[in-house]
C-alpha cells in the first residue's frame, strides 16, 4: 500500500470518527436537554369571581 494512500485513508477515517462522535453527542444532548425543558409547570394566574 502506498504511503499517501494510507495517509488519505487515515484522514477519511478521522473525519468519519469526528462526525459520528459529534452526531452522537448532539443527539444525546438534545434528548436530555429537551426532556428537562418539558418537565416543569408554568405559573398560571387564577381569578375567582364571587
Secondary structure as GFF3:
##gff-version 3
##sequence-region A 1 50
A	DSSP	alpha_helix	3	37	.	.	.	ID=ss1
###
